[in-house]
Amino acid sequence: MSVGTDDLVDDVMRAEPRTIRVFLAFQMGCVGCPLSCFHTVTDACREHHIDRDAFLAALRDCTEHDPDQWEPAFRNDNAGEGS
């Protein structure tokens, strides 16, 4: 699955369960949230004050690599600022 900004958060996590670790690394409470089936990636980033392009790049990085070897190297100290 190629993740896009208009994809629903729930669809992303169901199609690519390994992306859950990206949501958690960015300190986003989307996992298990009832709004995840209504919010797009853009909506979630706006609500959590996360840079959408950085988050989208991390999601894509996660889905393009071997799940056993992928690590959240993208994470920086201010990824969750304002949450």
Buried (B, 14 or more C-beta within 10 A) or exposed (E): EEBEEEBBBBBBBBEBEBBBBBBEBBEBBBBEBEEBEEBBBBBBBEBBEBBBEBBBBBBBBBBEEEEEEBEBEBBEEEBBEEE
